[in-house]
């Protein structure tokens, strides 16, 4: 899966630029302004999946602030540095276990494709989420090494 023109446009810092009317990088099929953009700008994600999708979009556009703000304080690293040379090129949701609006825990398994120069790869992870005080947080993830 590719984001087409949205994934190929870069801002001066090297990350992709996604405009409001562009397809959302998360692959939902919705426009960016109706999908991940509101969550990136502070609207709480209603589900663990939506938070996962917004975090993926944050990697695409280089939004370390969103990644830090949505990472559970108990597991969040002290520092987060994103590499603009690593391009995230596609997201596929493989499985969702709970994580709905009325849940307090959820798991989202995904596969995210990337490229960096001539290298290409896929990150497969089972991410755990918790909901505290009406807000979803990324807790941690188990990466599939294969």
PyMOL commands that set and color helices and strands:
alter all, ss='L'
color gray80, all
select helices_A, chain A and resi 5-8+32-34+36-40+48-61+64-69
alter helices_A, ss='H'
color red, helices_A
select strands_A, chain A and resi 87-98+105-116+119-132+135-143
alter strands_A, ss='S'
color yellow, strands_A
deselect
rebuild
show_as cartoon
